[in-house]
Amino acid sequence: MSNRLVPGSIEAQQRALVMGVVLALPVAIGLWFFIDRSLPPVPGMATQTARFFFALHCVGIATLLALLPGIEAVAHERLVTPAIDPLAGAESRRMRVNQRYVQNTIEQLWLFVPGLLMLAVQARDGASMRAVVACTIVWVLARWAFWIGYMLGARFRSAGLVGMVQSMMVLLYCVGRFGYLWLGWAGAVALIAPFVAAELFIIGMLRWESWRAQDEA
């Protein structure tokens, strides 16, 4: 039997999504380290308050560059097309993609913002604050890659998911570090373990349902 995937099948789309992340991840990591190593230290970062407000400005910049253009794209197209009536069901494919992009970016902001603020508060000085700048730049570029890829085809959007990977890693690192500073390794494990357990449960449940569906077929 041939192992060739059928174009358009779930398996083919899964492979395309995975390949997008695999190809984009080294680029994102390389860019992150380049920014972190090449930028000068951020001045005036001696206090936690200063670092927090610097990160808050980075959140504002990321929102301006990643979320607002998507909202504007939807709003402007509604104004000049039959989709001006949101209940008419007249949205074009482009508008539907833009709406998905806006929704996804809002979701990703909820992962990006807490991790970035925690990373800034836990930083030591202006040199370590370069990581906050690197995370912001990579996240914004990942959002753009997600948007452009989605426009080309849904299977091409996965290159932008490296931003989600970064947000997850930053959150795990900062939460784990907080737990360690609070209660040592026991605190770190206590805070990280529930997430790991939930992730394993979700993956296991989906795998089991997939196997059951194949057996029934």
Backbone as ProteinMPNN parsed JSONL, in Angstrom:
{"seq_chain_A": "MSNRLVPGSIEAQQRALVMGVVLALPVAIGLWFFIDRSLPPVPGMATQTARFFFALHCVGIATLLALLPGIEAVAHERLVTPAIDPLAGAESRRMRVNQRYVQNTIEQLWLFVPGLLMLAVQARDGASMRAVVACTIVWVLARWAFWIGYMLGARFRSAGLVGMVQSMMVLLYCVGRFGYLWLGWAGAVALIAPFVAAELFIIGMLRWESWRAQDEA", "coords_chain_A": {"N_chain_A": [[0.847, -1.198, 0.0], [0.51, 2.245, -0.769], [2.22, 4.93, 0.872], [1.723, 7.473, 0.332], [0.379, 10.672, 0.899], [-2.986, 11.804, 0.68], [-3.815, 14.678, -1.1], [-5.146, 17.465, 0.635], [-6.276, 15.921, 2.621], [-6.801, 15.164, 6.139], [-4.458, 14.176, 7.27], [-2.509, 15.113, 5.465], [-2.774, 17.87, 5.801], [-2.092, 18.056, 8.503], [0.6, 17.304, 8.399], [1.634, 19.404, 6.854], [1.184, 21.568, 8.578], [2.8, 20.885, 10.774], [5.318, 20.839, 9.542], [5.58, 23.521, 8.887], [5.926, 24.739, 11.412], [8.27, 23.433, 12.24], [10.143, 24.335, 10.356], [10.062, 27.083, 10.767], [10.793, 27.443, 13.415], [13.697, 27.226, 13.985], [14.522, 29.581, 12.709], [13.185, 31.562, 14.18], [14.328, 31.151, 16.708], [17.024, 31.703, 16.165], [16.809, 34.41, 15.412], [15.865, 35.499, 17.805], [18.057, 35.104, 19.583], [19.975, 36.59, 18.231], [18.966, 39.229, 18.446], [18.945, 39.461, 21.239], [21.651, 39.31, 21.822], [22.852, 41.328, 20.325], [21.71, 43.861, 20.775], [22.142, 46.9, 22.675], [22.336, 47.181, 26.294], [19.252, 47.894, 27.981], [18.641, 51.11, 29.1], [18.273, 52.515, 32.46], [17.026, 50.532, 34.034], [17.051, 49.682, 36.707], [15.246, 49.149, 38.735], [12.403, 47.09, 39.718], [9.968, 48.264, 39.119], [10.559, 50.037, 37.016], [11.327, 48.193, 35.086], [8.971, 46.747, 34.77], [7.206, 48.697, 33.695], [8.526, 49.264, 31.329], [8.21, 46.831, 29.975], [5.453, 46.908, 29.788], [5.111, 48.961, 27.962], [6.195, 47.652, 25.762], [4.209, 45.751, 25.373], [2.152, 47.432, 24.536], [3.234, 48.331, 22.102], [3.375, 45.897, 20.689], [0.642, 45.311, 20.546], [-0.266, 47.436, 18.991], [1.081, 46.937, 16.563], [0.423, 44.324, 15.846], [-2.244, 43.507, 16.561], [-4.07, 45.711, 16.142], [-3.853, 46.364, 13.294], [-5.191, 44.144, 12.142], [-7.802, 44.416, 13.173], [-8.453, 46.85, 11.988], [-8.349, 46.101, 9.296], [-10.584, 44.424, 9.046], [-12.62, 46.241, 9.77], [-12.453, 48.291, 7.815], [-13.005, 46.875, 5.454], [-15.612, 46.046, 5.927], [-16.888, 48.471, 5.786], [-17.049, 49.153, 3.082], [-18.227, 47.145, 1.63], [-20.852, 44.654, 0.957], [-20.845, 43.353, 3.363], [-21.16, 45.165, 5.317], [-23.382, 44.974, 6.826], [-23.334, 43.032, 9.529], [-24.866, 40.759, 9.92], [-25.597, 39.78, 7.514], [-24.179, 37.786, 6.304], [-22.269, 38.139, 4.316], [-19.535, 38.138, 4.205], [-16.305, 38.17, 2.769], [-13.782, 35.761, 1.727], [-11.3, 36.81, 2.424], [-12.023, 38.6, 4.471], [-12.995, 36.796, 6.363], [-10.661, 35.404, 6.975], [-9.197, 37.525, 8.078], [-10.779, 38.046, 10.314], [-10.449, 35.653, 11.713], [-7.747, 35.894, 12.209], [-7.673, 38.16, 13.899], [-9.146, 37.186, 16.12], [-7.51, 35.027, 16.895], [-5.158, 36.4, 17.506], [-5.936, 37.942, 19.695], [-6.357, 35.878, 21.522], [-3.72, 34.904, 21.664], [-2.445, 37.089, 22.781], [-3.21, 36.912, 25.444], [-1.567, 34.932, 26.343], [0.956, 35.941, 25.767], [1.266, 38.487, 27.096], [1.149, 38.18, 30.082], [3.416, 36.509, 30.482], [5.495, 38.1, 29.416], [5.464, 40.334, 31.121], [6.073, 39.105, 33.563], [8.611, 38.119, 32.936], [10.013, 40.519, 32.691], [9.815, 41.596, 35.285], [11.217, 39.693, 36.714], [13.733, 39.999, 35.68], [17.185, 41.063, 35.928], [18.649, 43.388, 35.291], [19.401, 46.034, 32.906], [20.687, 44.684, 30.85], [19.656, 42.054, 30.872], [17.102, 42.7, 30.212], [17.017, 42.82, 27.528], [16.035, 40.466, 26.605], [13.291, 40.772, 26.857], [12.76, 42.621, 24.854], [13.544, 41.096, 22.64], [11.677, 38.984, 22.746], [9.336, 40.412, 22.24], [9.706, 41.414, 19.608], [10.02, 39.025, 18.119], [7.534, 37.85, 18.621], [5.722, 39.655, 17.405], [6.568, 39.511, 14.701], [6.011, 36.835, 14.276], [3.23, 36.866, 14.451], [2.623, 38.348, 12.146], [3.608, 36.578, 10.234], [1.845, 34.455, 10.623], [-0.564, 35.648, 9.784], [-0.052, 36.362, 7.071], [0.536, 33.809, 6.053], [-1.934, 32.547, 6.485], [-3.516, 33.931, 4.688], [-2.447, 32.991, 2.295], [-3.102, 30.321, 2.434], [-4.787, 28.034, 4.554], [-3.185, 25.993, 5.564], [-0.678, 27.076, 5.637], [-0.415, 28.728, 7.761], [0.912, 27.921, 10.009], [3.58, 28.619, 10.382], [3.584, 30.941, 11.804], [2.954, 30.127, 14.332], [5.079, 29.857, 15.999], [5.249, 31.978, 17.672], [3.359, 31.434, 19.653], [4.572, 29.189, 20.762], [6.863, 30.391, 21.827], [5.641, 32.083, 23.756], [4.528, 30.165, 25.468], [6.868, 28.902, 26.421], [8.125, 31.024, 27.748], [6.217, 31.592, 29.728], [6.197, 29.126, 31.147], [8.862, 29.07, 32.033], [9.006, 31.44, 33.634], [6.96, 31.068, 35.55], [7.829, 28.667, 36.692], [10.303, 29.549, 37.701], [9.436, 31.45, 39.538], [8.094, 29.774, 41.357], [10.295, 28.291, 42.217], [11.931, 30.237, 43.462], [10.284, 30.839, 45.517], [9.536, 28.432, 46.978], [11.555, 26.647, 46.461], [12.63, 23.702, 44.623], [10.386, 22.143, 45.023], [8.295, 23.982, 44.938], [8.493, 24.879, 42.283], [7.92, 22.533, 40.845], [5.349, 22.02, 41.791], [3.868, 24.07, 40.64], [4.236, 23.769, 37.898], [3.659, 21.111, 37.264], [0.754, 20.6, 37.207], [0.002, 21.782, 34.751], [1.492, 20.266, 32.908], [0.346, 17.766, 33.372], [-2.311, 18.268, 32.529], [-1.851, 18.802, 29.829], [-0.84, 16.325, 28.925], [-3.085, 14.76, 29.414], [-4.972, 15.863, 27.626], [-3.745, 15.344, 25.133], [-3.588, 12.542, 25.269], [-6.325, 11.862, 25.428], [-7.287, 12.749, 22.933], [-5.778, 11.144, 21.226], [-6.746, 8.629, 21.94], [-9.446, 8.855, 21.169], [-9.064, 9.136, 18.437], [-7.934, 6.648, 17.748], [-10.093, 5.005, 18.431], [-12.011, 5.861, 16.6], [-10.806, 5.008, 14.229], [-10.861, 2.244, 14.593], [-13.629, 1.786, 14.574], [-14.171, 2.49, 12.013]], "CA_chain_A": [[0.0, 0.0, 0.0], [1.303, 3.468, -0.849], [2.158, 5.81, 2.031], [1.542, 8.823, -0.162], [-0.78, 11.317, 1.503], [-3.975, 12.363, -0.233], [-3.875, 16.137, -0.95], [-6.361, 17.957, 1.264], [-6.696, 15.075, 3.735], [-6.394, 15.643, 7.459], [-3.051, 13.814, 7.466], [-1.685, 16.025, 4.671], [-2.8, 19.177, 6.455], [-1.313, 17.95, 9.734], [2.021, 17.314, 8.048], [1.985, 20.754, 6.423], [1.233, 22.418, 9.761], [3.987, 20.528, 11.55], [6.497, 21.269, 8.798], [5.685, 24.968, 9.016], [6.514, 25.042, 12.713], [9.642, 22.908, 12.261], [10.985, 25.202, 9.542], [10.1, 28.442, 11.308], [11.34, 27.482, 14.77], [15.114, 27.626, 14.019], [14.632, 30.986, 12.315], [12.754, 32.369, 15.322], [15.343, 31.03, 17.771], [18.199, 32.446, 15.733], [16.502, 35.838, 15.487], [15.776, 35.861, 19.221], [19.407, 35.202, 20.146], [20.666, 37.711, 17.578], [18.497, 40.46, 19.083], [19.367, 39.454, 22.639], [23.097, 39.493, 21.915], [23.345, 42.48, 19.569], [21.201, 45.129, 21.284], [22.768, 47.403, 23.908], [21.453, 47.064, 27.462], [18.208, 48.917, 28.105], [19.023, 51.992, 30.215], [17.308, 52.881, 33.491], [16.273, 49.343, 34.426], [17.579, 49.242, 37.996], [14.166, 48.756, 39.65], [11.338, 46.273, 39.157], [8.935, 49.151, 38.585], [11.012, 50.509, 35.715], [11.299, 47.066, 34.152], [7.57, 46.435, 34.515], [6.615, 49.684, 32.788], [9.145, 49.083, 30.015], [7.519, 45.694, 29.361], [4.091, 47.34, 29.47], [5.235, 49.685, 26.696], [6.379, 46.634, 24.719], [2.876, 45.187, 25.124], [1.441, 48.403, 23.728], [3.798, 48.297, 20.75], [2.938, 44.648, 20.069], [-0.786, 45.441, 20.249], [-0.381, 48.364, 17.866], [1.623, 46.387, 15.321], [-0.101, 42.996, 15.519], [-3.701, 43.374, 16.702], [-4.818, 46.814, 15.546], [-4.016, 46.257, 11.826], [-6.219, 43.158, 11.831], [-9.098, 45.022, 13.454], [-8.674, 47.859, 10.961], [-8.63, 45.433, 8.025], [-11.986, 43.993, 9.081], [-13.503, 47.407, 9.824], [-12.455, 49.0, 6.534], [-13.687, 46.081, 4.436], [-17.053, 46.101, 6.208], [-17.425, 49.784, 5.439], [-17.182, 49.362, 1.632], [-18.743, 45.932, 1.004], [-22.147, 44.24, 1.515], [-20.668, 42.856, 4.728], [-21.384, 46.25, 6.266], [-24.364, 44.374, 7.737], [-22.669, 41.839, 10.06], [-25.78, 39.616, 9.939], [-25.972, 39.43, 6.143], [-23.401, 36.634, 5.855], [-21.644, 38.516, 3.051], [-18.095, 38.272, 4.391], [-15.434, 37.528, 1.79], [-12.782, 34.878, 2.328], [-10.296, 37.676, 3.042], [-12.526, 39.1, 5.745], [-13.05, 35.678, 7.318], [-9.285, 35.186, 7.427], [-8.848, 38.632, 8.971], [-11.488, 37.841, 11.574], [-9.763, 34.57, 12.424], [-6.467, 36.438, 12.673], [-7.934, 39.016, 15.055], [-9.517, 36.334, 17.241], [-6.34, 34.274, 17.329], [-4.194, 37.319, 18.107], [-6.437, 38.252, 21.036], [-6.044, 34.707, 22.35], [-2.28, 34.831, 21.877], [-2.057, 38.164, 23.692], [-3.411, 36.454, 26.815], [-0.381, 34.151, 26.698], [2.153, 36.766, 25.601], [1.38, 39.594, 28.035], [1.596, 37.809, 31.432], [4.789, 36.01, 30.457], [6.431, 39.199, 29.189], [5.538, 41.132, 32.343], [6.812, 38.317, 34.555], [10.009, 38.089, 32.522], [10.603, 41.817, 33.005], [9.923, 41.738, 36.737], [12.249, 38.775, 37.193], [15.029, 40.368, 35.109], [18.109, 41.652, 36.907], [19.164, 44.701, 34.896], [19.132, 46.411, 31.532], [21.202, 43.675, 29.92], [18.703, 40.949, 30.8], [15.855, 43.203, 29.627], [17.05, 42.611, 26.081], [15.178, 39.31, 26.334], [11.928, 41.288, 26.705], [12.707, 43.203, 23.512], [13.615, 39.987, 21.68], [10.384, 38.292, 22.757], [8.334, 41.273, 21.605], [9.947, 41.448, 18.162], [9.719, 37.706, 17.56], [6.081, 37.625, 18.69], [5.073, 40.464, 16.371], [6.88, 38.926, 13.401], [5.277, 35.565, 14.179], [1.841, 37.215, 14.144], [2.571, 38.71, 10.727], [3.782, 35.346, 9.46], [0.572, 33.74, 10.745], [-1.554, 36.362, 8.97], [0.294, 36.194, 5.661], [0.358, 32.4, 5.723], [-3.37, 32.262, 6.446], [-4.016, 34.471, 3.431], [-2.008, 32.107, 1.225], [-3.798, 29.052, 2.602], [-4.851, 27.716, 5.98], [-2.091, 25.104, 5.97], [0.562, 27.835, 5.724], [-0.446, 29.623, 8.914], [1.612, 27.359, 11.166], [4.874, 29.264, 10.611], [3.393, 31.962, 12.821], [2.669, 29.552, 15.65], [6.266, 29.91, 16.854], [4.975, 32.973, 18.7], [2.698, 30.735, 20.745], [5.598, 28.364, 21.402], [7.672, 31.291, 22.647], [4.857, 32.513, 24.914], [4.436, 29.029, 26.385], [8.166, 28.691, 27.055], [8.356, 32.124, 28.687], [5.334, 31.379, 30.875], [6.689, 27.992, 31.929], [10.106, 29.478, 32.688], [8.769, 32.437, 34.672], [6.181, 30.451, 36.625], [8.728, 27.734, 37.369], [11.292, 30.303, 38.467], [8.741, 32.015, 40.69], [7.908, 28.7, 42.32], [11.6, 27.914, 42.788], [12.361, 31.287, 44.383], [9.347, 30.848, 46.653], [9.576, 27.21, 47.779], [12.559, 25.719, 45.953], [12.201, 22.807, 43.547], [9.011, 21.694, 45.3], [7.397, 25.014, 44.441], [8.525, 24.877, 40.822], [7.201, 21.344, 40.371], [3.936, 22.15, 42.148], [3.21, 24.995, 39.732], [4.358, 23.322, 36.511], [3.112, 19.764, 37.088], [-0.641, 20.556, 36.756], [-0.068, 22.074, 33.315], [2.003, 19.095, 32.191], [-0.674, 16.723, 33.482], [-3.431, 18.638, 31.667], [-1.407, 18.639, 28.44], [-0.792, 14.894, 28.642], [-4.464, 14.258, 29.388], [-5.597, 16.305, 26.37], [-3.14, 14.584, 24.037], [-4.008, 11.15, 25.4], [-7.745, 11.741, 25.113], [-7.453, 12.887, 21.489], [-5.217, 9.941, 20.613], [-7.667, 7.512, 22.184], [-10.613, 9.048, 20.31], [-8.644, 8.87, 17.058], [-7.81, 5.183, 17.605], [-11.435, 4.425, 18.477], [-12.662, 6.161, 15.326], [-10.21, 4.147, 13.217], [-11.365, 0.881, 14.812], [-15.021, 1.749, 14.169], [-14.202, 2.581, 10.551]], "C_chain_A": [[0.881, 1.245, 0.0], [1.109, 4.316, 0.401], [1.952, 7.268, 1.622], [0.258, 9.422, 0.398], [-1.692, 11.881, 0.431], [-4.019, 13.871, -0.029], [-5.212, 16.576, -0.358], [-6.854, 17.115, 2.417], [-6.215, 15.661, 5.057], [-4.917, 15.367, 7.687], [-2.134, 14.757, 6.705], [-1.641, 17.408, 5.303], [-2.008, 19.162, 7.755], [0.176, 18.012, 9.443], [2.471, 18.702, 7.626], [2.096, 21.705, 7.618], [2.486, 22.151, 10.584], [5.254, 21.015, 10.856], [6.685, 22.78, 8.888], [6.334, 25.382, 10.323], [7.983, 24.614, 12.759], [10.593, 23.818, 11.49], [11.129, 26.593, 10.148], [10.799, 28.526, 12.658], [12.829, 27.844, 14.807], [15.319, 29.085, 13.64], [14.271, 31.893, 13.485], [13.789, 32.327, 16.45], [16.588, 31.822, 17.415], [17.997, 33.945, 15.822], [16.465, 36.308, 16.926], [17.177, 36.056, 19.818], [20.201, 36.337, 19.51], [20.269, 39.03, 18.222], [19.021, 40.56, 20.505], [20.856, 39.74, 22.799], [23.582, 40.794, 21.283], [22.868, 43.823, 20.112], [22.011, 45.598, 22.492], [21.82, 47.212, 25.083], [20.439, 48.208, 27.509], [18.548, 49.805, 29.299], [17.895, 52.191, 31.22], [16.478, 51.737, 34.024], [16.705, 48.804, 35.79], [16.487, 48.722, 38.933], [13.142, 47.881, 38.93], [10.248, 47.126, 38.52], [9.303, 49.635, 37.185], [10.941, 49.391, 34.679], [9.865, 46.692, 33.789], [6.973, 47.403, 33.495], [7.258, 49.647, 31.4], [8.45, 47.941, 29.278], [6.094, 46.073, 28.975], [4.077, 48.156, 28.172], [5.433, 48.711, 25.533], [5.052, 45.966, 24.366], [2.072, 46.133, 24.241], [1.925, 48.421, 22.283], [3.333, 47.05, 20.011], [1.46, 44.704, 19.684], [-1.005, 46.344, 19.041], [0.007, 47.704, 16.548], [0.972, 45.071, 14.9], [-1.619, 42.912, 15.555], [-4.466, 44.462, 15.962], [-4.918, 46.739, 14.023], [-5.078, 45.243, 11.417], [-7.61, 43.707, 12.056], [-9.441, 46.054, 12.379], [-9.012, 47.22, 9.616], [-10.08, 44.971, 7.95], [-12.918, 45.195, 9.001], [-13.585, 48.108, 8.473], [-13.174, 48.206, 5.451], [-15.19, 46.075, 4.671], [-17.654, 47.402, 5.678], [-17.737, 49.922, 3.953], [-17.719, 48.136, 0.902], [-20.123, 45.605, 1.579], [-22.049, 43.696, 2.936], [-20.798, 43.956, 5.763], [-22.482, 45.869, 7.263], [-23.758, 43.078, 8.268], [-23.546, 40.591, 10.034], [-26.147, 39.136, 8.535], [-25.243, 38.198, 5.63], [-22.674, 36.89, 4.556], [-20.132, 38.665, 3.154], [-17.328, 37.53, 3.294], [-14.477, 36.591, 2.506], [-11.722, 35.704, 3.046], [-10.769, 38.187, 4.393], [-12.593, 37.991, 6.783], [-11.656, 35.355, 7.85], [-8.873, 36.282, 8.402], [-9.532, 38.496, 10.319], [-10.835, 36.738, 12.395], [-8.439, 35.073, 12.991], [-6.663, 37.298, 13.919], [-8.264, 38.171, 16.279], [-8.321, 35.582, 17.792], [-5.321, 35.181, 18.014], [-4.632, 37.745, 19.505], [-6.127, 37.098, 21.99], [-4.558, 34.648, 22.671], [-1.775, 35.943, 22.798], [-2.192, 37.742, 25.148], [-2.289, 35.529, 27.274], [0.868, 35.025, 26.721], [2.329, 37.764, 26.733], [1.816, 39.159, 29.44], [3.041, 37.322, 31.473], [5.795, 37.129, 30.29], [6.58, 40.059, 30.447], [6.303, 40.399, 33.433], [8.299, 38.278, 34.225], [10.704, 39.395, 32.866], [10.814, 41.994, 34.506], [11.04, 40.861, 37.295], [13.638, 39.095, 36.645], [15.886, 41.074, 36.165], [18.479, 43.092, 36.581], [18.817, 44.975, 33.437], [19.623, 45.408, 30.515], [20.213, 42.518, 29.764], [17.36, 41.392, 30.23], [15.858, 43.103, 28.101], [16.197, 41.412, 25.691], [13.731, 39.742, 26.13], [11.747, 41.881, 25.307], [12.695, 42.096, 22.458], [12.286, 39.251, 21.599], [9.314, 39.113, 22.039], [8.495, 41.266, 20.088], [9.579, 40.119, 17.523], [8.219, 37.451, 17.554], [5.351, 38.394, 17.601], [5.327, 39.876, 14.99], [6.152, 37.596, 13.199], [3.803, 35.815, 13.861], [1.692, 37.578, 12.673], [2.699, 37.47, 9.846], [2.511, 34.511, 9.477], [-0.468, 34.341, 9.806], [-1.297, 36.152, 7.477], [0.088, 34.74, 5.224], [-1.095, 32.013, 5.598], [-3.98, 32.773, 5.142], [-3.643, 33.564, 2.253], [-2.756, 30.784, 1.248], [-3.724, 28.64, 4.054], [-3.672, 26.868, 6.447], [-0.766, 25.842, 6.134], [0.623, 28.736, 6.958], [0.476, 29.177, 10.037], [2.983, 27.981, 11.404], [4.763, 30.324, 11.699], [3.129, 31.434, 14.205], [3.897, 29.51, 16.555], [6.094, 30.977, 17.933], [4.285, 32.364, 19.903], [3.687, 29.859, 21.502], [6.464, 29.22, 22.319], [6.919, 31.706, 23.91], [4.73, 31.397, 25.943], [5.743, 28.826, 27.133], [8.458, 29.781, 28.086], [7.49, 31.951, 29.925], [5.834, 30.247, 31.768], [7.954, 28.372, 32.695], [9.83, 30.409, 33.863], [7.969, 31.866, 35.842], [7.045, 29.474, 37.406], [9.753, 28.45, 38.217], [10.669, 30.941, 39.7], [8.544, 30.964, 41.775], [9.2, 28.297, 42.995], [12.078, 28.953, 43.799], [11.509, 31.313, 45.647], [9.557, 29.64, 47.554], [10.604, 26.198, 47.28], [11.985, 24.847, 44.844], [10.777, 22.293, 43.758], [7.993, 22.705, 44.779], [7.336, 25.041, 42.929], [7.714, 23.708, 40.265], [5.707, 21.477, 40.636], [3.185, 23.065, 41.182], [3.209, 24.506, 38.282], [3.641, 21.998, 36.272], [1.646, 19.749, 36.655], [-0.796, 20.856, 35.265], [0.389, 20.876, 32.499], [0.969, 17.974, 32.217], [-1.865, 17.014, 32.571], [-3.071, 18.438, 30.198], [-1.376, 17.165, 28.053], [-2.19, 14.29, 28.559], [-5.145, 14.617, 28.069], [-5.066, 15.499, 25.192], [-3.599, 13.133, 24.077], [-5.459, 10.942, 25.028], [-7.972, 11.819, 23.602], [-6.901, 11.67, 20.752], [-6.168, 8.762, 20.759], [-8.899, 7.634, 21.307], [-10.275, 8.768, 18.852], [-8.533, 7.375, 16.803], [-9.188, 4.523, 17.581], [-12.182, 4.652, 17.165], [-12.112, 5.288, 14.213], [-10.703, 2.718, 13.357], [-12.811, 0.758, 14.331], [-15.152, 1.804, 12.644], [-13.843, 1.248, 9.907]], "O_chain_A": [[1.892, 1.288, 0.7], [0.002, 4.421, 0.93], [2.0, 8.174, 2.454], [-0.801, 8.793, 0.384], [-1.231, 12.375, -0.598], [-4.237, 14.324, 1.094], [-6.273, 16.123, -0.788], [-7.762, 17.534, 3.135], [-5.345, 16.531, 5.092], [-4.2, 16.209, 8.229], [-1.096, 15.164, 7.226], [-0.589, 18.046, 5.337], [-1.329, 20.136, 8.081], [0.927, 18.686, 10.147], [3.563, 19.139, 7.99], [2.994, 22.546, 7.665], [3.151, 23.083, 11.036], [6.158, 21.543, 11.504], [7.814, 23.265, 8.958], [7.188, 26.267, 10.348], [8.834, 25.35, 13.258], [11.722, 24.046, 11.923], [12.19, 27.211, 10.053], [11.343, 29.574, 13.008], [13.206, 28.706, 15.6], [16.196, 29.753, 14.189], [14.964, 32.874, 13.753], [14.084, 33.35, 17.068], [17.145, 32.528, 18.256], [18.89, 34.674, 16.252], [16.969, 37.385, 17.245], [17.441, 37.06, 20.479], [21.013, 36.976, 20.179], [21.128, 39.862, 18.515], [19.488, 41.618, 20.928], [21.276, 40.34, 23.788], [24.629, 41.311, 21.674], [23.55, 44.831, 19.93], [22.514, 44.772, 23.254], [20.612, 47.094, 24.881], [20.738, 49.339, 27.124], [18.725, 49.297, 30.407], [16.718, 52.056, 30.887], [15.334, 51.944, 34.429], [16.722, 47.59, 35.997], [16.776, 47.934, 39.833], [13.022, 47.919, 37.705], [9.674, 46.749, 37.499], [8.468, 49.642, 36.281], [10.543, 49.617, 33.537], [9.577, 46.36, 32.639], [6.313, 46.982, 32.545], [6.605, 49.964, 30.406], [8.135, 48.064, 28.094], [5.583, 45.614, 27.953], [3.142, 48.05, 27.378], [4.899, 48.923, 24.445], [4.799, 45.653, 23.203], [1.392, 45.697, 23.312], [1.124, 48.514, 21.353], [2.941, 47.125, 18.846], [1.069, 44.207, 18.627], [-1.829, 46.049, 18.176], [-0.664, 47.893, 15.534], [0.972, 44.737, 13.715], [-2.223, 42.307, 14.669], [-5.412, 44.165, 15.232], [-5.988, 47.028, 13.486], [-5.793, 45.462, 10.439], [-8.504, 43.498, 11.236], [-10.579, 46.123, 11.916], [-9.857, 47.729, 8.879], [-10.729, 45.11, 6.913], [-13.896, 45.175, 8.254], [-14.673, 48.479, 8.035], [-13.875, 48.784, 4.62], [-15.964, 46.096, 3.714], [-18.783, 47.425, 5.186], [-18.598, 50.72, 3.583], [-17.673, 48.089, -0.327], [-20.532, 46.202, 2.575], [-23.058, 43.592, 3.634], [-20.576, 43.723, 6.951], [-22.515, 46.365, 8.389], [-23.673, 42.103, 7.52], [-23.029, 39.477, 10.116], [-26.921, 38.191, 8.385], [-25.647, 37.621, 4.621], [-22.475, 35.967, 3.767], [-19.511, 39.262, 2.274], [-17.669, 36.401, 2.941], [-14.367, 36.615, 3.732], [-11.291, 35.35, 4.144], [-10.001, 38.205, 5.354], [-12.283, 38.215, 7.953], [-11.49, 35.067, 9.035], [-8.268, 36.0, 9.436], [-8.935, 38.795, 11.354], [-10.683, 36.86, 13.61], [-8.056, 34.725, 14.108], [-5.907, 37.179, 14.884], [-7.724, 38.408, 17.359], [-8.133, 35.503, 19.006], [-4.691, 34.78, 18.993], [-3.799, 37.893, 20.4], [-5.692, 37.315, 23.121], [-4.173, 34.377, 23.808], [-0.79, 35.758, 23.514], [-1.398, 38.154, 25.993], [-2.084, 35.361, 28.476], [1.73, 34.87, 27.586], [3.425, 37.884, 27.281], [2.779, 39.722, 29.96], [3.798, 37.673, 32.378], [6.839, 37.125, 30.942], [7.688, 40.465, 30.797], [7.097, 41.008, 34.15], [9.145, 38.389, 35.112], [11.86, 39.387, 33.288], [11.856, 42.48, 34.944], [11.727, 41.249, 38.24], [14.624, 38.518, 37.103], [15.377, 41.605, 37.153], [18.609, 43.923, 37.48], [18.043, 44.245, 32.818], [19.047, 45.285, 29.434], [19.963, 42.058, 28.65], [16.562, 40.555, 29.809], [14.821, 43.28, 27.461], [15.691, 41.348, 24.571], [13.017, 39.149, 25.321], [10.721, 41.673, 24.659], [11.927, 42.154, 21.498], [11.819, 38.929, 20.507], [8.485, 38.562, 21.315], [7.51, 41.124, 19.363], [8.9, 40.089, 16.496], [7.687, 36.899, 16.591], [4.461, 37.852, 16.946], [4.4, 39.756, 14.189], [5.73, 37.273, 12.089], [3.195, 35.068, 13.094], [0.734, 37.158, 12.024], [1.995, 37.328, 8.846], [2.137, 33.925, 8.461], [-1.173, 33.61, 9.109], [-2.205, 35.81, 6.72], [-0.466, 34.478, 4.157], [-1.461, 31.24, 4.713], [-4.854, 32.128, 4.563], [-4.432, 33.392, 1.324], [-3.015, 30.193, 0.199], [-2.712, 28.868, 4.717], [-3.212, 27.002, 7.581], [0.175, 25.295, 6.709], [1.617, 29.431, 7.168], [0.793, 29.966, 10.927], [3.51, 27.887, 12.513], [5.721, 30.581, 12.428], [3.083, 32.204, 15.164], [3.79, 29.173, 17.733], [6.72, 30.895, 18.989], [4.58, 32.724, 21.043], [3.652, 29.789, 22.73], [6.764, 28.828, 23.447], [7.48, 31.686, 25.005], [4.814, 31.643, 27.146], [5.738, 28.603, 28.344], [8.974, 29.497, 29.167], [7.962, 32.139, 31.046], [5.888, 30.386, 32.99], [8.099, 28.034, 33.87], [10.351, 30.203, 34.959], [8.274, 32.154, 36.999], [7.004, 29.449, 38.637], [10.05, 28.017, 39.331], [11.278, 30.976, 40.769], [8.789, 31.218, 42.954], [9.221, 27.996, 44.189], [12.574, 28.599, 44.869], [11.957, 31.752, 46.706], [9.737, 29.794, 48.762], [10.535, 25.021, 47.633], [10.991, 25.198, 44.208], [10.052, 22.038, 42.797], [6.952, 22.325, 44.242], [6.263, 25.206, 42.348], [6.924, 23.873, 39.335], [4.889, 21.09, 39.8], [1.997, 22.86, 40.932], [2.283, 24.8, 37.526], [3.076, 21.784, 35.199], [1.299, 18.943, 35.792], [-1.632, 20.252, 34.593], [-0.25, 20.51, 31.513], [0.742, 17.309, 31.206], [-2.375, 16.108, 31.911], [-3.89, 17.96, 29.414], [-1.834, 16.797, 26.971], [-2.447, 13.414, 27.733], [-5.815, 13.78, 27.464], [-5.835, 15.028, 24.353], [-3.956, 12.56, 23.048], [-5.797, 9.951, 24.38], [-8.757, 11.047, 23.05], [-7.488, 11.217, 19.768], [-6.37, 7.993, 19.82], [-9.361, 6.638, 20.752], [-11.097, 8.226, 18.113], [-8.982, 6.883, 15.767], [-9.425, 3.595, 16.807], [-12.889, 3.77, 16.677], [-12.865, 4.863, 13.336], [-10.94, 2.045, 12.355], [-13.183, -0.258, 13.745], [-16.088, 1.259, 12.059], [-13.82, 1.142, 8.681]]}, "name": "protein", "num_of_chains": 1, "seq": "MSNRLVPGSIEAQQRALVMGVVLALPVAIGLWFFIDRSLPPVPGMATQTARFFFALHCVGIATLLALLPGIEAVAHERLVTPAIDPLAGAESRRMRVNQRYVQNTIEQLWLFVPGLLMLAVQARDGASMRAVVACTIVWVLARWAFWIGYMLGARFRSAGLVGMVQSMMVLLYCVGRFGYLWLGWAGAVALIAPFVAAELFIIGMLRWESWRAQDEA"}
